[in-house]
Each structure stands twice: as structure tokens, then as C-alpha cells.
Amino acid sequence: MHTNASPELIAKVAERLRALGDENRLRLLMRLREGPSSVSTLTEGLGLAQPSVSKHLGVLKQVGLVRARREGNQMIYFVHDASIFDLCTVVCEGVVNHLRDQHQALGLAPATRKED
């Protein structure tokens, strides 16, 4: 983030990060990364209730991560801002490194060299 970011920009960044703070929304994004999908397909594929999927898609749409287009009588959702997956990769790598460090500290895992 830019050090001279406006309060408005910081608020929008925080809103987007909050949207990513839900496991089901992350699961929806990962599924939509595979390709566009309808609410019914997402509901079946993720084992979530239709109202929950619709609510989560609405949050992701509000922060600009997904969009929808009408196909017949269905709305098809797709990833609008794929740069979010770069952030997800960085966060996932950080979590893996943190867990590795914890396991090493507890003597649960052999010491491994982190690749830089």
C-alpha cells in the first residue's frame, strides 16, 4: 500500500480485506478461479445453502472481486479481479512458513531450509 494513501483508499482496502476474511468466500473465489459458475452449481459444489452462496457472492461483488452476467434465467458469476490470487498466494506461503516454524519450535517437524 502506498504510504500516502488517502483515508478513503485505506477504507476500501480494509473493506476488501474483510471480504476475504470468510472461509466460504475464499472457497467461492477458489471455485470461481476454475471458471464461471451459477449459484446453483456453486451451491452443489461447495455444499452451502443457496442463500449463503448468494450473500457471499454479493459481498465479493460489492468489493469488485467478482462480477455476474445473465445467461437465460441464471446469473453466472466470474472472477473480475484475478490479482486477488497473487495476494492469496503470498498469504498462503506466509501461513505455511509460520506453521513450519511453529512445528519446528515444538519439535514436531524436522528442521527444513526455507527457499528464498
The first five atom37 places (N, CA, C, CB, O) and aatype in JSON, in Angstrom:
{
  "aatype": [12, 8, 16, 2, 0, 15, 14, 6, 10, 9, 0, 11, 19, 0, 6, 1, 10, 1, 0, 10, 7, 3, 6, 2, 1, 10, 1, 10, 10, 12, 1, 10, 1, 6, 7, 14, 15, 15, 19, 15, 16, 10, 16, 6, 7, 10, 7, 10, 0, 5, 14, 15, 19, 15, 11, 8, 10, 7, 19, 10, 11, 5, 19, 7, 10, 19, 1, 0, 1, 1, 6, 7, 2, 5, 12, 9, 18, 13, 19, 8, 3, 0, 15, 9, 13, 3, 10, 4, 16, 19, 19, 4, 6, 7, 19, 19, 2, 8, 10, 1, 3, 5, 8, 5, 0, 10, 7, 10, 0, 14, 0, 16, 1, 11, 6, 3],
  "atom_mask": [
    [1, 1, 1, 1, 1],
    [1, 1, 1, 1, 1],
    [1, 1, 1, 1, 1],
    [1, 1, 1, 1, 1],
    [1, 1, 1, 1, 1],
    [1, 1, 1, 1, 1],
    [1, 1, 1, 1, 1],
    [1, 1, 1, 1, 1],
    [1, 1, 1, 1, 1],
    [1, 1, 1, 1, 1],
    [1, 1, 1, 1, 1],
    [1, 1, 1, 1, 1],
    [1, 1, 1, 1, 1],
    [1, 1, 1, 1, 1],
    [1, 1, 1, 1, 1],
    [1, 1, 1, 1, 1],
    [1, 1, 1, 1, 1],
    [1, 1, 1, 1, 1],
    [1, 1, 1, 1, 1],
    [1, 1, 1, 1, 1],
    [1, 1, 1, 0, 1],
    [1, 1, 1, 1, 1],
    [1, 1, 1, 1, 1],
    [1, 1, 1, 1, 1],
    [1, 1, 1, 1, 1],
    [1, 1, 1, 1, 1],
    [1, 1, 1, 1, 1],
    [1, 1, 1, 1, 1],
    [1, 1, 1, 1, 1],
    [1, 1, 1, 1, 1],
    [1, 1, 1, 1, 1],
    [1, 1, 1, 1, 1],
    [1, 1, 1, 1, 1],
    [1, 1, 1, 1, 1],
    [1, 1, 1, 0, 1],
    [1, 1, 1, 1, 1],
    [1, 1, 1, 1, 1],
    [1, 1, 1, 1, 1],
    [1, 1, 1, 1, 1],
    [1, 1, 1, 1, 1],
    [1, 1, 1, 1, 1],
    [1, 1, 1, 1, 1],
    [1, 1, 1, 1, 1],
    [1, 1, 1, 1, 1],
    [1, 1, 1, 0, 1],
    [1, 1, 1, 1, 1],
    [1, 1, 1, 0, 1],
    [1, 1, 1, 1, 1],
    [1, 1, 1, 1, 1],
    [1, 1, 1, 1, 1],
    [1, 1, 1, 1, 1],
    [1, 1, 1, 1, 1],
    [1, 1, 1, 1, 1],
    [1, 1, 1, 1, 1],
    [1, 1, 1, 1, 1],
    [1, 1, 1, 1, 1],
    [1, 1, 1, 1, 1],
    [1, 1, 1, 0, 1],
    [1, 1, 1, 1, 1],
    [1, 1, 1, 1, 1],
    [1, 1, 1, 1, 1],
    [1, 1, 1, 1, 1],
    [1, 1, 1, 1, 1],
    [1, 1, 1, 0, 1],
    [1, 1, 1, 1, 1],
    [1, 1, 1, 1, 1],
    [1, 1, 1, 1, 1],
    [1, 1, 1, 1, 1],
    [1, 1, 1, 1, 1],
    [1, 1, 1, 1, 1],
    [1, 1, 1, 1, 1],
    [1, 1, 1, 0, 1],
    [1, 1, 1, 1, 1],
    [1, 1, 1, 1, 1],
    [1, 1, 1, 1, 1],
    [1, 1, 1, 1, 1],
    [1, 1, 1, 1, 1],
    [1, 1, 1, 1, 1],
    [1, 1, 1, 1, 1],
    [1, 1, 1, 1, 1],
    [1, 1, 1, 1, 1],
    [1, 1, 1, 1, 1],
    [1, 1, 1, 1, 1],
    [1, 1, 1, 1, 1],
    [1, 1, 1, 1, 1],
    [1, 1, 1, 1, 1],
    [1, 1, 1, 1, 1],
    [1, 1, 1, 1, 1],
    [1, 1, 1, 1, 1],
    [1, 1, 1, 1, 1],
    [1, 1, 1, 1, 1],
    [1, 1, 1, 1, 1],
    [1, 1, 1, 1, 1],
    [1, 1, 1, 0, 1],
    [1, 1, 1, 1, 1],
    [1, 1, 1, 1, 1],
    [1, 1, 1, 1, 1],
    [1, 1, 1, 1, 1],
    [1, 1, 1, 1, 1],
    [1, 1, 1, 1, 1],
    [1, 1, 1, 1, 1],
    [1, 1, 1, 1, 1],
    [1, 1, 1, 1, 1],
    [1, 1, 1, 1, 1],
    [1, 1, 1, 1, 1],
    [1, 1, 1, 1, 1],
    [1, 1, 1, 0, 1],
    [1, 1, 1, 1, 1],
    [1, 1, 1, 1, 1],
    [1, 1, 1, 1, 1],
    [1, 1, 1, 1, 1],
    [1, 1, 1, 1, 1],
    [1, 1, 1, 1, 1],
    [1, 1, 1, 1, 1],
    [1, 1, 1, 1, 1],
    [1, 1, 1, 1, 1]
  ],
  "atom_positions": [
    [[0.85, -1.16, 0.0], [0.0, 0.0, 0.0], [0.9, 1.23, 0.0], [-0.97, 0.0, 1.22], [1.97, 1.24, 0.61]],
    [[0.46, 2.23, -0.67], [1.21, 3.48, -0.73], [1.2, 4.15, 0.63], [0.62, 4.41, -1.8], [0.19, 4.16, 1.33]],
    [[2.34, 4.73, 1.0], [2.43, 5.39, 2.3], [1.6, 6.66, 2.36], [3.87, 5.71, 2.62], [1.24, 7.12, 3.45]],
    [[1.28, 7.22, 1.21], [0.47, 8.43, 1.18], [-0.97, 8.13, 0.75], [1.09, 9.46, 0.25], [-1.64, 8.99, 0.18]],
    [[-1.44, 6.92, 1.02], [-2.8, 6.53, 0.66], [-3.81, 7.39, 1.42], [-3.04, 5.03, 0.94], [-3.64, 7.68, 2.6]],
    [[-4.84, 7.78, 0.71], [-5.89, 8.59, 1.33], [-6.71, 7.74, 2.3], [-6.82, 9.21, 0.25], [-6.73, 6.51, 2.2]],
    [[-7.37, 8.39, 3.24], [-8.25, 7.65, 4.15], [-9.33, 6.86, 3.4], [-8.9, 8.62, 5.14], [-9.73, 5.78, 3.83]],
    [[-9.8, 7.4, 2.29], [-10.83, 6.72, 1.5], [-10.28, 5.43, 0.9], [-11.35, 7.64, 0.39], [-10.95, 4.4, 0.91]],
    [[-9.05, 5.5, 0.38], [-8.42, 4.31, -0.18], [-8.17, 3.27, 0.89], [-7.1, 4.66, -0.88], [-8.43, 2.08, 0.68]],
    [[-7.68, 3.7, 2.04], [-7.43, 2.77, 3.14], [-8.73, 2.08, 3.55], [-6.81, 3.5, 4.35], [-8.74, 0.88, 3.83]],
    [[-9.83, 2.83, 3.6], [-11.12, 2.24, 3.94], [-11.54, 1.18, 2.93], [-12.19, 3.32, 4.05], [-12.07, 0.14, 3.3]],
    [[-11.31, 1.45, 1.64], [-11.67, 0.48, 0.59], [-10.79, -0.77, 0.66], [-11.53, 1.14, -0.8], [-11.27, -1.88, 0.45]],
    [[-9.52, -0.58, 0.97], [-8.62, -1.73, 1.13], [-9.09, -2.59, 2.3], [-7.15, -1.26, 1.35], [-9.15, -3.81, 2.19]],
    [[-9.42, -1.95, 3.42], [-9.9, -2.68, 4.59], [-11.19, -3.43, 4.27], [-10.12, -1.72, 5.77], [-11.39, -4.55, 4.73]],
    [[-12.08, -2.8, 3.49], [-13.33, -3.45, 3.1], [-13.05, -4.72, 2.29], [-14.22, -2.48, 2.28], [-13.68, -5.75, 2.51]],
    [[-12.11, -4.62, 1.36], [-11.77, -5.78, 0.53], [-11.14, -6.89, 1.37], [-10.82, -5.38, -0.62], [-11.45, -8.06, 1.2]],
    [[-10.25, -6.5, 2.29], [-9.62, -7.5, 3.15], [-10.66, -8.17, 4.06], [-8.51, -6.85, 4.0], [-10.57, -9.37, 4.3]],
    [[-11.62, -7.41, 4.56], [-12.7, -8.01, 5.37], [-13.49, -9.02, 4.55], [-13.65, -6.92, 5.91], [-13.89, -10.06, 5.07]],
    [[-13.7, -8.71, 3.27], [-14.43, -9.64, 2.39], [-13.68, -10.95, 2.27], [-14.65, -9.02, 1.0], [-14.3, -12.0, 2.1]],
    [[-12.37, -10.91, 2.35], [-11.56, -12.13, 2.25], [-11.45, -12.87, 3.57], [-10.19, -11.78, 1.74], [-10.88, -13.96, 3.62]],
    [[-11.97, -12.29, 4.63], [-11.84, -12.87, 5.96], [-12.86, -13.95, 6.28], [0.0, 0.0, 0.0], [-13.03, -14.31, 7.44]],
    [[-13.52, -14.47, 5.28], [-14.53, -15.51, 5.5], [-14.14, -16.75, 4.69], [-15.96, -15.0, 5.1], [-13.88, -16.66, 3.49]],
    [[-14.1, -17.9, 5.34], [-13.69, -19.14, 4.67], [-14.56, -19.46, 3.46], [-13.74, -20.29, 5.65], [-14.05, -19.88, 2.42]],
    [[-15.86, -19.27, 3.59], [-16.75, -19.6, 2.47], [-16.52, -18.68, 1.28], [-18.2, -19.51, 2.92], [-16.61, -19.12, 0.13]],
    [[-16.22, -17.42, 1.53], [-15.92, -16.52, 0.41], [-14.62, -16.92, -0.27], [-15.85, -15.06, 0.89], [-14.5, -16.83, -1.49]],
    [[-13.64, -17.35, 0.52], [-12.39, -17.83, -0.08], [-12.64, -19.09, -0.91], [-11.34, -18.11, 1.01], [-12.08, -19.24, -1.99]],
    [[-13.47, -19.97, -0.39], [-13.81, -21.2, -1.14], [-14.53, -20.84, -2.45], [-14.7, -22.14, -0.28], [-14.27, -21.45, -3.49]],
    [[-15.43, -19.87, -2.4], [-16.12, -19.44, -3.61], [-15.14, -18.87, -4.63], [-17.19, -18.38, -3.27], [-15.22, -19.19, -5.82]],
    [[-14.21, -18.04, -4.17], [-13.21, -17.48, -5.08], [-12.37, -18.58, -5.72], [-12.31, -16.48, -4.34], [-12.1, -18.55, -6.92]],
    [[-11.94, -19.55, -4.91], [-11.12, -20.64, -5.45], [-11.91, -21.44, -6.49], [-10.64, -21.56, -4.32], [-11.35, -21.87, -7.51]],
    [[-13.18, -21.64, -6.24], [-14.02, -22.37, -7.2], [-14.21, -21.55, -8.46], [-15.39, -22.73, -6.58], [-14.14, -22.08, -9.57]],
    [[-14.45, -20.24, -8.32], [-14.65, -19.39, -9.49], [-13.34, -19.2, -10.26], [-15.2, -18.02, -9.07], [-13.37, -18.85, -11.44]],
    [[-12.23, -19.43, -9.63], [-10.95, -19.37, -10.34], [-10.9, -20.44, -11.43], [-9.76, -19.54, -9.35], [-10.23, -20.27, -12.45]],
    [[-11.61, -21.53, -11.21], [-11.66, -22.63, -12.19], [-12.52, -22.26, -13.39], [-12.2, -23.9, -11.54], [-12.39, -22.87, -14.45]],
    [[-13.4, -21.27, -13.23], [-14.24, -20.83, -14.33], [-15.57, -20.31, -13.83], [0.0, 0.0, 0.0], [-15.95, -20.56, -12.68]],
    [[-16.28, -19.58, -14.69], [-17.59, -19.02, -14.31], [-18.57, -20.1, -13.87], [-18.18, -18.24, -15.49], [-18.48, -21.25, -14.29]],
    [[-19.49, -19.7, -13.01], [-20.43, -20.67, -12.47], [-21.71, -19.99, -12.0], [-19.79, -21.43, -11.31], [-21.73, -18.81, -11.66]],
    [[-22.77, -20.76, -12.0], [-24.06, -20.28, -11.49], [-24.14, -20.5, -9.99], [-25.24, -20.99, -12.21], [-23.35, -21.26, -9.42]],
    [[-25.08, -19.84, -9.36], [-25.29, -20.01, -7.92], [-25.63, -21.47, -7.61], [-26.4, -19.08, -7.4], [-25.12, -22.03, -6.64]],
    [[-26.48, -22.08, -8.42], [-26.88, -23.47, -8.15], [-25.69, -24.41, -8.24], [-27.97, -23.91, -9.12], [-25.57, -25.34, -7.44]],
    [[-24.81, -24.2, -9.21], [-23.62, -25.04, -9.33], [-22.68, -24.83, -8.16], [-22.88, -24.76, -10.65], [-22.11, -25.78, -7.63]],
    [[-22.52, -23.58, -7.75], [-21.68, -23.28, -6.59], [-22.27, -23.9, -5.32], [-21.52, -21.77, -6.42], [-21.53, -24.43, -4.49]],
    [[-23.58, -23.82, -5.18], [-24.26, -24.39, -4.02], [-24.0, -25.89, -3.93], [-25.78, -24.11, -4.11], [-23.64, -26.4, -2.87]],
    [[-24.17, -26.58, -5.04], [-23.95, -28.03, -5.07], [-22.49, -28.37, -4.85], [-24.43, -28.62, -6.39], [-22.17, -29.27, -4.07]],
    [[-21.61, -27.66, -5.54], [-20.19, -27.98, -5.48], [-19.54, -27.73, -4.14], [0.0, 0.0, 0.0], [-18.61, -28.44, -3.75]],
    [[-20.02, -26.72, -3.42], [-19.41, -26.37, -2.14], [-20.21, -26.85, -0.94], [-19.24, -24.89, -2.06], [-19.75, -26.73, 0.2]],
    [[-21.4, -27.39, -1.18], [-22.22, -27.88, -0.08], [-22.74, -26.79, 0.83], [0.0, 0.0, 0.0], [-22.92, -27.0, 2.03]],
    [[-22.99, -25.62, 0.25], [-23.53, -24.49, 1.0], [-24.98, -24.25, 0.62], [-22.68, -23.22, 0.76], [-25.41, -24.63, -0.47]],
    [[-25.71, -23.62, 1.49], [-27.1, -23.27, 1.18], [-27.13, -22.13, 0.17], [-27.86, -22.86, 2.47], [-26.25, -21.27, 0.16]],
    [[-28.15, -22.13, -0.69], [-28.27, -21.12, -1.74], [-28.28, -19.7, -1.19], [-29.53, -21.36, -2.54], [-27.6, -18.84, -1.74]],
    [[-29.02, -19.41, -0.11], [-28.99, -18.04, 0.41], [-27.6, -17.62, 0.88], [-29.97, -17.91, 1.57], [-27.22, -16.46, 0.72]],
    [[-26.85, -18.55, 1.43], [-25.5, -18.25, 1.89], [-24.58, -17.94, 0.71], [-24.94, -19.43, 2.7], [-23.81, -16.98, 0.75]],
    [[-24.66, -18.75, -0.35], [-23.85, -18.51, -1.55], [-24.19, -17.16, -2.14], [-24.07, -19.63, -2.59], [-23.29, -16.39, -2.48]],
    [[-25.47, -16.86, -2.26], [-25.88, -15.57, -2.83], [-25.37, -14.4, -1.99], [-27.4, -15.51, -2.94], [-24.91, -13.4, -2.54]],
    [[-25.46, -14.53, -0.68], [-24.99, -13.47, 0.22], [-23.48, -13.25, 0.05], [-25.31, -13.82, 1.69], [-23.02, -12.12, -0.08]],
    [[-22.73, -14.33, 0.05], [-21.27, -14.22, -0.08], [-20.86, -13.68, -1.44], [-20.63, -15.58, 0.15], [-19.93, -12.88, -1.53]],
    [[-21.55, -14.09, -2.49], [-21.26, -13.56, -3.82], [-21.55, -12.06, -3.87], [-22.08, -14.3, -4.89], [-20.82, -11.31, -4.52]],
    [[-22.6, -11.64, -3.18], [-22.93, -10.21, -3.12], [-21.81, -9.41, -2.47], [0.0, 0.0, 0.0], [-21.5, -8.31, -2.92]],
    [[-21.22, -9.95, -1.41], [-20.1, -9.27, -0.74], [-18.9, -9.19, -1.68], [-19.71, -10.0, 0.58], [-18.28, -8.13, -1.81]],
    [[-18.58, -10.3, -2.34], [-17.44, -10.32, -3.26], [-17.67, -9.39, -4.45], [-17.18, -11.75, -3.76], [-16.74, -8.77, -4.96]],
    [[-18.92, -9.29, -4.88], [-19.26, -8.39, -5.99], [-19.13, -6.93, -5.54], [-20.69, -8.67, -6.5], [-18.63, -6.1, -6.29]],
    [[-19.58, -6.63, -4.34], [-19.54, -5.27, -3.82], [-18.12, -4.73, -3.75], [-20.18, -5.22, -2.43], [-17.9, -3.54, -3.99]],
    [[-17.15, -5.59, -3.43], [-15.77, -5.12, -3.32], [-14.99, -5.29, -4.63], [-15.05, -5.89, -2.2], [-13.78, -5.05, -4.67]],
    [[-15.68, -5.68, -5.7], [-15.07, -5.71, -7.02], [-14.28, -6.95, -7.36], [0.0, 0.0, 0.0], [-13.52, -6.95, -8.33]],
    [[-14.44, -8.01, -6.59], [-13.69, -9.23, -6.88], [-14.38, -10.14, -7.88], [-13.44, -9.99, -5.6], [-13.72, -10.86, -8.63]],
    [[-15.7, -10.12, -7.9], [-16.46, -10.92, -8.87], [-17.48, -10.03, -9.58], [-17.16, -12.12, -8.18], [-17.85, -8.96, -9.1]],
    [[-17.91, -10.51, -10.7], [-18.99, -9.89, -11.46], [-19.94, -10.99, -11.9], [-18.45, -9.08, -12.68], [-19.65, -12.18, -11.76]],
    [[-21.07, -10.57, -12.45], [-22.05, -11.54, -12.92], [-22.61, -11.1, -14.26], [-23.19, -11.72, -11.89], [-22.67, -9.91, -14.58]],
    [[-23.01, -12.1, -15.04], [-23.7, -11.83, -16.31], [-24.9, -12.77, -16.38], [-22.74, -12.02, -17.55], [-24.88, -13.87, -15.84]],
    [[-25.91, -12.3, -17.05], [-27.13, -13.1, -17.18], [-26.99, -14.02, -18.39], [-28.39, -12.19, -17.32], [-26.59, -13.6, -19.48]],
    [[-27.33, -15.29, -18.18], [-27.42, -16.27, -19.26], [-28.77, -16.96, -19.1], [-26.22, -17.31, -19.22], [-28.95, -17.81, -18.23]],
    [[-29.7, -16.59, -19.95], [-31.06, -17.11, -19.81], [-31.66, -16.61, -18.52], [0.0, 0.0, 0.0], [-31.72, -15.41, -18.27]],
    [[-32.1, -17.55, -17.68], [-32.7, -17.15, -16.41], [-31.72, -17.29, -15.24], [-33.95, -17.99, -16.13], [-32.12, -17.21, -14.08]],
    [[-30.44, -17.5, -15.54], [-29.43, -17.65, -14.49], [-28.42, -16.52, -14.53], [-28.72, -19.0, -14.64], [-28.14, -15.94, -15.57]],
    [[-27.87, -16.24, -13.36], [-26.74, -15.33, -13.25], [-25.49, -16.19, -13.16], [-26.88, -14.36, -12.01], [-25.42, -17.13, -12.37]],
    [[-24.52, -15.86, -13.99], [-23.26, -16.58, -14.0], [-22.19, -15.66, -13.4], [-22.86, -17.04, -15.45], [-21.97, -14.54, -13.87]],
    [[-21.54, -16.14, -12.35], [-20.54, -15.35, -11.64], [-19.14, -15.73, -12.11], [-20.66, -15.55, -10.11], [-18.88, -16.88, -12.45]],
    [[-18.26, -14.74, -12.13], [-16.89, -14.97, -12.56], [-15.96, -14.0, -11.84], [-16.76, -14.82, -14.1], [-16.4, -12.95, -11.37]],
    [[-14.69, -14.36, -11.76], [-13.69, -13.52, -11.12], [-13.46, -12.29, -11.98], [-12.35, -14.29, -10.88], [-13.19, -12.4, -13.18]],
    [[-13.56, -11.14, -11.38], [-13.33, -9.88, -12.09], [-11.9, -9.37, -11.87], [-14.33, -8.82, -11.63], [-11.29, -8.82, -12.78]],
    [[-11.37, -9.56, -10.66], [-10.04, -9.06, -10.33], [-9.16, -10.24, -9.92], [-10.1, -8.0, -9.2], [-9.06, -10.57, -8.74]],
    [[-8.52, -10.86, -10.91], [-7.69, -12.05, -10.65], [-6.42, -11.72, -9.87], [-7.32, -12.71, -11.97], [-5.74, -12.63, -9.41]],
    [[-6.1, -10.44, -9.73], [-4.91, -10.1, -8.94], [-5.06, -10.53, -7.48], [-4.64, -8.59, -9.02], [-4.07, -10.61, -6.76]],
    [[-6.28, -10.8, -7.06], [-6.51, -11.23, -5.69], [-5.8, -12.54, -5.41], [-8.0, -11.38, -5.42], [-5.43, -12.82, -4.26]],
    [[-5.59, -13.36, -6.44], [-4.93, -14.64, -6.24], [-3.44, -14.47, -5.94], [-5.12, -15.53, -7.46], [-2.83, -15.34, -5.31]],
    [[-2.84, -13.37, -6.39], [-1.46, -13.07, -6.01], [-1.39, -12.85, -4.51], [-0.94, -11.82, -6.77], [-0.48, -13.35, -3.84]],
    [[-2.34, -12.1, -3.98], [-2.4, -11.86, -2.54], [-2.62, -13.18, -1.8], [-3.52, -10.85, -2.2], [-1.96, -13.44, -0.79]],
    [[-3.52, -14.0, -2.3], [-3.8, -15.29, -1.66], [-2.55, -16.17, -1.62], [-4.93, -16.02, -2.39], [-2.3, -16.85, -0.62]],
    [[-1.77, -16.16, -2.69], [-0.53, -16.94, -2.74], [0.45, -16.46, -1.69], [0.11, -16.86, -4.13], [1.04, -17.26, -0.97]],
    [[0.62, -15.16, -1.59], [1.55, -14.6, -0.6], [1.09, -14.96, 0.81], [1.65, -13.06, -0.75], [1.91, -15.36, 1.64]],
    [[-0.19, -14.82, 1.09], [-0.71, -15.13, 2.43], [-0.57, -16.62, 2.71], [-2.19, -14.69, 2.55], [-0.17, -17.0, 3.82]],
    [[-0.89, -17.47, 1.75], [-0.77, -18.92, 1.94], [0.68, -19.31, 2.24], [-1.27, -19.68, 0.71], [0.93, -20.12, 3.14]],
    [[1.61, -18.75, 1.49], [3.03, -19.06, 1.74], [3.44, -18.6, 3.13], [3.92, -18.38, 0.68], [4.2, -19.3, 3.81]],
    [[2.95, -17.45, 3.56], [3.26, -16.97, 4.9], [2.69, -17.89, 5.98], [0.0, 0.0, 0.0], [3.34, -18.14, 6.99]],
    [[1.48, -18.38, 5.77], [0.86, -19.3, 6.73], [1.64, -20.61, 6.8], [-0.62, -19.57, 6.34], [1.89, -21.12, 7.89]],
    [[2.02, -21.15, 5.65], [2.8, -22.39, 5.62], [4.12, -22.21, 6.36], [3.05, -22.84, 4.18], [4.5, -23.07, 7.16]],
    [[4.81, -21.11, 6.11], [6.07, -20.84, 6.8], [5.87, -20.7, 8.3], [6.73, -19.58, 6.24], [6.67, -21.19, 9.09]],
    [[4.8, -20.02, 8.69], [4.51, -19.84, 10.11], [4.23, -21.19, 10.78], [3.3, -18.9, 10.3], [4.74, -21.46, 11.87]],
    [[3.44, -22.03, 10.13], [3.15, -23.35, 10.7], [4.41, -24.21, 10.78], [2.08, -24.07, 9.85], [4.62, -24.93, 11.76]],
    [[5.25, -24.13, 9.76], [6.52, -24.87, 9.78], [7.37, -24.41, 10.96], [7.3, -24.67, 8.44], [7.94, -25.23, 11.68]],
    [[7.44, -23.1, 11.17], [8.22, -22.57, 12.29], [7.65, -23.04, 13.62], [8.24, -21.04, 12.24], [8.41, -23.41, 14.52]],
    [[6.33, -23.03, 13.75], [5.7, -23.5, 14.99], [6.02, -24.97, 15.24], [4.18, -23.28, 14.93], [6.36, -25.35, 16.36]],
    [[5.9, -25.78, 14.2], [6.16, -27.21, 14.36], [7.62, -27.46, 14.72], [5.8, -27.96, 13.08], [7.92, -28.32, 15.54]],
    [[8.52, -26.7, 14.12], [9.94, -26.85, 14.45], [10.2, -26.45, 15.9], [10.81, -26.0, 13.51], [10.95, -27.12, 16.6]],
    [[9.57, -25.38, 16.34], [9.76, -24.9, 17.71], [9.25, -25.92, 18.72], [9.06, -23.56, 17.91], [9.78, -26.04, 19.83]],
    [[8.21, -26.66, 18.34], [7.64, -27.66, 19.23], [8.3, -29.03, 19.06], [6.14, -27.78, 18.99], [7.95, -29.98, 19.76]],
    [[9.24, -29.12, 18.13], [9.91, -30.4, 17.88], [9.05, -31.39, 17.13], [0.0, 0.0, 0.0], [9.29, -32.59, 17.19]],
    [[8.03, -30.9, 16.42], [7.1, -31.78, 15.71], [7.52, -32.04, 14.27], [5.72, -31.19, 15.72], [7.0, -32.95, 13.62]],
    [[8.45, -31.26, 13.77], [8.85, -31.41, 12.36], [10.36, -31.23, 12.28], [8.12, -30.38, 11.45], [10.94, -30.43, 13.01]],
    [[10.99, -31.98, 11.39], [12.44, -31.78, 11.23], [12.73, -30.41, 10.67], [13.03, -32.86, 10.33], [11.94, -29.85, 9.91]],
    [[13.86, -29.87, 11.02], [14.27, -28.56, 10.5], [14.43, -28.66, 9.0], [15.59, -28.08, 11.17], [15.12, -29.55, 8.49]],
    [[13.8, -27.75, 8.29], [13.93, -27.7, 6.84], [14.35, -26.3, 6.46], [12.6, -28.09, 6.12], [14.02, -25.33, 7.13]],
    [[15.07, -26.23, 5.41], [15.53, -24.92, 4.93], [14.45, -24.29, 4.1], [16.84, -25.04, 4.12], [13.92, -24.91, 3.17]],
    [[14.1, -23.05, 4.42], [13.12, -22.31, 3.64], [13.78, -21.83, 2.36], [12.54, -21.12, 4.44], [14.91, -21.34, 2.37]],
    [[13.06, -21.98, 1.27], [13.57, -21.47, -0.01], [13.27, -20.0, -0.12], [12.95, -22.25, -1.2], [12.14, -19.57, 0.13]],
    [[14.26, -19.22, -0.48], [14.08, -17.77, -0.65], [14.0, -17.41, -2.08], [15.2, -16.99, 0.0], [13.84, -16.24, -2.42]]
  ]
}
